Amino acid sequence: MVATNTFDPKQLPAQAFNWVMERVQKIDLFDETKVDLQSESPWYQLGGLYYLCWVMVLMTGVILVAIYLPTTAQAYNSVDLLSHNPLGSILRGLHKYSGDAMIIAATLRVYRMWFTAEYKNKGELTFVLGILLLVIAMYSGLSGYLLIWNQRAFWATKVFATFPTYLDITPANWAWPWDFAHYKSSWLIPNMIGAVTQLIGNITHQGFSTSQILMGGSSIGQATMTRFYSLHFALSLILLVTSEIYFYKNRLNRINLKKPLVFLVIAMLVFTAIIFPAESGTRANPEVTPLPILSDWYFLALYQLLKYMDPYWATIWTLGIPFVTIGLTLLDFGPERNWLKRPLFTTIGIMAAIEFVVFSMLIIANMANIETDPPYWFAHLIAMITIGQFWHWAMYKQRLPMTVWVLFNLATSAFYLIFWHLVVENTKLAGAFGGHSMVAWFEMMFHGASVSINFTNLYWSMLWLGYAVVQMLVAGFLFWIDRAQRDARLGALQPEGARA
């Protein structure tokens, strides 16, 4: 007989095209196909709320264009003059708070998609578009933030526009293989990352080039204002054209919300604009740096992350968060969509929400010191994933996910302790003790040698390794119990003669 399911490479393009088209046909841009679910849960109104708030942003923005002057010399005065007019203040407040509401709706919608696993059943593209809508809303708000041209906006934009330059700075403790003076104190992984960064950077200068494009030069000025003003319009224009084509082609309603809810949302935005007028602050001054430097609320958590990590890795994490989020969905196998029956992904979602709130609060309180602060955020990440893994084991008794997590945790904790604290930091110790690094450690630990080293992270790294070992022992014990219970059940099913 001839097999019917044989692999044929020639069919790959057609299969890939069919895969994409099946998901394109199920795209849900603003929850317009979930009208029936709105009666079951208000969470399915978030897409319509996003679109409604976006329309408010567009309408108020068109009016503000006629008043605002996009130059560094006149921008602040035009905004401040508008704020002192009662109607102008309400108009500006509506524009600001509608944008904030749009970001809140987009964020909650992504969380809803995550917890209800809407990326399953051919919903992958809808989830990707949900994240893209959130990113567009955030960067549209960020580009408009500078247009006020006040002190806070100027310096927050400076941080944002200059941090891509860290991509040109290779990670610490790496060297080329032929650089024997430094190579002996470095390991393969940072060397690989450093080499890739150097090779790409020598051709593209990706960090410097990105910063130059954003700022229109080496500093924030009129060119930066022009670029951000254009970007602010371009993001809304691209989204407007795309969504209109989508609605026209599919003959769908744009706002699938009941009229009382629409009026309520608009009334709340107007009320907020009246009670809490948008602030103008003080005019931007490049000569005076405010401390702390704070962005708008939706980027505060990322600013705190920049304080907690090496700038290179913080930049990589910041740019990679959307891609990591999308990549994790590919690991959510099975048809189950109930959040209580997907413990690992549920704990990851809860962890992300907690760290967003806590990081935002910490940077407002100006609490961050990469040299002395224990890595609570990293410990929280490890602990939450561990909770998810053991919760998953309790429900499904699957050994593979637990084994992968336990071994990964053990290997990375051992690598981090050995590499960062028994190899990298030995550069300081070896110099103090004649090149004998291991002797240096014993001298330091037992004789109180005065050496500059980060003991906080050292002790936390040792604690992490111990935690990983205990976790491995507990997992092994659970595997043994499960195996014993299975053997007992199999024994009970066998006939008495066979057991004898």
N, C-alpha and C positions, 0 to 999 in steps of 0.2 A: 504494500500500500504506500501511497505517496503522502507524506506529511502535509497537512494544510496550513500549519502555523510556522512554517520555516521562515527564518529571518532573511529578508531581501533588502540589501542596502539601497537599491534603486527606489524602494517605496518610502524611504525616510523623508524626502522633501514633501511628498503628498501627505504622509501621516502627520508631519509637523504642521503643515498648513491646516489640515482638518482639526488638529488639536487646538490651534489658535482660534480658528473660526467658531468652534463650539463654545469657547469661552467669551469670544466677542459678542455672540448672540445673547449671552447671559449677563452682559455688563449692566450694572445698576449705578448710574452716576450720582444721583441724589436721592436714593431710596424711592424712586418713582414707581418701581414695580412691587413695592412692599406696602401699598395702601391698605390692603386687607389686614396686615399684621399690626397696623397702628391701633386698632381697637383692642388688641391683645396686650400691647406694651407701648408706652410712649417713647421708648428708645428708638423705635422705627420712624420717628418724626425728625430725627437729627439731620438726615439728608435734606429734607425740606427746609429746616431751620437754617442750615448752612446756606442754601440758595437764597432764602429770604433776606438774611443778613448781608449776603454778598450784593444783592440788588440795592439794599440801603446804602452800602458802601459806594456803589457805582453812582447812584443818584446824587448823594451828597458830594462825592468827588467831582462830578461834572460842574457843580456850582462852585466848589472851592477853586477850581482851575481858573475861573474868571477873576478871582480875588488874589490868589497867591502869586508871589513873585519869586521864581526859582533862581535867585542869585544869592551868593554869600553875604552881600552887602544889604539886601532888602528882605531876605526870607524871614528873618526873625521879626522884623518890624511889621511885615504884612500879617504874620500869624498873631502877633501880640495885639495889633489893631483889631483884628477879627475877634479876638477873645474878649475885648472890652465892649463889643456890641452885643446886646442881648440875643438877637437872632443869630448873629455870627457865632456866638459862643455855643448856642444850641446846635447849630449846623456842624461846627467842628466836633462837638461832643458826640453827635450822632455818627459822624464818620469814624471817630476813634472807637467808640464802644460797639458799633456794629462790626468793626473789624475784630475786636476782642471776642465778641460773641460768635463770630464765624470760626475763629480758631478753637474756641471751647467746644462748639458743636462738632467740628472736624475731629478733635482729639477724642471726645467721647464716642464718636461714631467708630473710630479705629479700635477703641477698646471694646465696643460692642461686637464688632466683627471678630475680634480676637477671642473673646470669651464664648461666643456662639459658633465659632469655627465657620464663618461664612465663606472662608477661602476654600472650603471643601465643596464637592458636588459641582465642579466646573466654575467655581467662584474666584479663582486665583486672580484674574485680571481686575475684578471688582475690588478686591482687597488692595492690590497694587495701586489702583486709581484712588482709593480712599487715603492711602498714605501720601500719594502725590498731591491730592487736594489739600491735605494738612501742610505739607511742605510749601506749597505755593502760597497758602494763606500766611504762613509764618514769615516767609521771605518777602512777601508783599508788605506785610506790616513792618519788617525790618528796613526795607528800602524807603518806606514812608516815614520811618522814625527820624532819619537824618534831616528830612525836609524842614523840621521845626527849627533846626540850626541853633539849638540851645546847648548848654554845657554837657548835660547828661547824654544827649543824643550824639553829640560830637565824639565824646570819648568812648562811648559804647561801640560806635561804628568803627572807631580806630582800632579797638581790640579785635572786632570781627574781621575787619579788612586786612589786618596784618598777621593774624594767626596762621593763614596758609603758608607764610614764609617758613614756618617750622618744618614743612615738608622737604625743604632743601637742607635741613640739618639732620645728618644721619644719627641714628640712635647711639647713645653712649656705649663705650666699651666694645667697639668693633674695630677691625683692621683688615687690610688686604692680606692675603696669604704670604706675600713676599715682604710684608712689613714685620720682620721677626721681633723687633723690639717691643711691639705691642700685641702681636698675634698670640703669643703664648699665654696671655691673660684673658683671651676672649674665646667665645664658643661659636659653634657652627650657626645656630639660628640667628643671633644678632648680626653675624657676619653676612649671612644671606640677605637679610633685610637691609643692612647698610649698603651692600653691594648693589642691590636693585635700586635703592634710592639714589645712590651716586650715579649709576649708569643712566637712569632715566633723567635725573636732574641735570647731568652734563649736556643733555640734548635739548630738553624742554625748559629747564629751570621752572618746574611746575609751580612751586610755591611763590617765587618772586613774580612770575608772569601773571598768576592769578591775582595776586595783590595789586600789581600794576594795573590790570584791567579793571578791577573793582574801584580803585582810587583814582585812576586816570593819571597816575604819577607816583611819586614816592611819598606824598603826603596828602592829607585830605584838604581839598580846596574846591574851586569852582568846577573843575572837571569831575570831581567826585559827586558834587551836587547834580550836575547834568546827567551823569550816568544813573544815579539812584532815582532821579525824577523820571527818566526814561524807563528804567526797569520797573518802577512802581506802576506805570501805565501799561507796559508791555505784558506783565504777568496777568493783569485783569483782561486785557484785550485778547490774549491767546486763549484764556479760559472762556471768555464770552463767545468767541467765534466757534471754539470746539463744542461747547455745550449747545449752542444754537443749531449747529449742524446736526448734532446728536438728537435733539428734541424734534427738529423738523423731519429728519429721516424716519424716526420711529413713531411719529405722531403721538407724543406723550405730553402730558400736562407738566408745566414747569414747577408749580408749587402745589403739592398734594397735601395741603394743610387746610383744616377747617377755618372759616373766616374769623370766628371768635379768637382762635389761637393766634392768627396773623395780627389782629388788632391788639391783642394782649402783648405780644412780643414788641410791636412798634411802640406801644404806650410805655412799656418798661424801658426801652432804649431812650425815649424822649425824657422820661422821668429821671433816669440816671444822668443824662446830659445836663439837665437843669440843676439837680442836686449836687452833682460832682463835676463841675466844669473841667474840661481838659486843661491841664496846666501848661504854661509857656516856659517856666523856669527862667534861667538867666542866659544871656547871649553866650554863644560858644567862644571860649578863649583857649587857643592852643598853648598858651604859656602857663596855664594853671591846671594841674591835674587833680580832679576831685577824687576823694577816697571814701568809700570804695567806689569803683566804676561799675555801675549797674545798667544792664540792658532792660528792655521791656520784660514783663513777667514770664513770657513763654520761652525766653532764652536764659533765664537765671540759672536753671539747673545745669545747663551746658557750661556756663561760666564757672560754676563751682567745680565741675569736672576738670576744667582746664587748670584749676588750682591744685587739684589732688594728684595729678599725673604729670609725668614728664611731657613737655609741650609736644614733642613728636607723636607720642602715643595718644595723647589727648586729641590731637588733630585727626589722627586715624580713626579713633573711636567716634568722634563727632560726625565725621563724614560717613562712617560705616553703619551707624545705628539703623537707618532705614533699610539698608541691604541685609543687615543681620536679622532684622525683624521679618523681612520677607523670606529669608533663607530658613529661619526656624519653622515656618509654616510647612516647608517641604518635608520636615521630619515628623509631622503630625499624621501618622499613618492611621488607617482605619476610618470607618464611616461615622464614628461617634462624635456628636456635636454638643452634648450636654456638658457644661463646664465642670460639674461635679464628677463626671466620669472621665475627665481629661486632666488629672491632678497636676502633672508636670507643667503643662502649658498654663494652667490656672495660676499656679504659684509664680511662674515667670511674669504673668500679667500683673499680679498683685505686687510683686517685687518692683516692677518698673514704675507703677503708680506711687508706691511709697517713696522710692528714691527721688522721683521727680519733685514731690512735695517737700521732702526733707532737705534735698539739695537747695531748693529755692529758698527755704527758710534760713539755711546756714549762710548763704551768701548775703542775704539781707542783714543778718547779724554779724557779717564780716568775720566768720569763724572758719578759717582754713589755713593750715600750715603743712605743706607737703613734707617738711623735714621732721616734724615732731608729732603730727597727728597720727594716731593708730588708724590703720585702714579699715575703719568700721564699715564703710560702704562695700568694700570687697568681701569682708566677713559676712555681711548681710546677704550678698549675692550667693556665696557658697552655701550658707545655711538654708536659704530659701529653696535653692535647687535640690539640696539634700532632702528637705521636707517633701518636695514634690516627688523625688525618686522613691522614697520609702512609702509615701502615700500610694504611688503607682504600684509598688510591689504588693502592698496590702490588698489592692483591688484585683490585680491580674496575675501576680506571681510570675512575672516575666523576668528571666535572669539576664537577658542580653542588655537591656537599658541600664540595669543596676550595675552589671559588671563593667560596662563601658564607662559609666560615671565614676565608679570607685577607682578604677585603674587610671583614668584620666586625672582625677583629683590627686591621687598618690604621686603620679609621675610629675605633674606640674608643680606641686608643692615641694617635692624633693629637688626638682630642677631649680626652682626659684631660690630655695635656701642655699643650695650648693653653689649655683652660679653667682647670684648677687652678693652672697655673704661669705663664701669660702674661696671665691676666685677673684671677683671684681674688686671687693673691698681690700683684698690682700695687697693691692698696689700700695696702699697707705701703710699697712702693717709690715710688709716686707722691707720697705724703706727704713722703718724704725728699728727693725731687728735683723739687719744684715742679710736680707733676702730669704730668710727661712720663714715662709708664711705660716706653716702649721705650728712652728715653735712660737710664732707671734701670737697665735690665738691662745695657746696655753698660758703664755706670759701675760697676755691681756686679761684673761679670765681669772687667773689665780694670783696675780701679783699687782693687779690694778694699774696696768700700764696706761698712760695718758695718750690715747689715740683718737682722732676725730672719726667717729663712725656712728651710723644711725642705729642705735640700740633698739629703738622702738620697733622699727620694721624687722630687725633681727629677731626679736622675741616673738613678734607676731608670725614671722615665717616659721619659727620652730613650733609655735602653737598650731599653725595650719598643718604642718607635717604630722604632728601628733594626732590632730583631728582626723586626718586622712587615714592614718593607720588604724585608729579606733573604728572609723567607719568601715574599713575593709574587714576588720574582725567581726563587727556586728553583721555585715552583709554575709560573710561566710557562715556565721552561726544561723542566720535565717535560711540560707540555702540548705544547710545540714538538716534543720528541722523540717523544711519542706520535703526534702528527699526522704527523710524517715517517715513522714506522714504518708507520702505516696507509696512507699514500700509496704506500709501497714495496710493501706487500702487495697493494694494489689494482692497482698497475702490473704486478706479477708475474702476476696473474690474467688480464690482458688479452692478447689474441692479439698476435703479433709485428707483424702489419700495422697493428693499431690503435695500438700503441706507437710505430711508425715515423711 
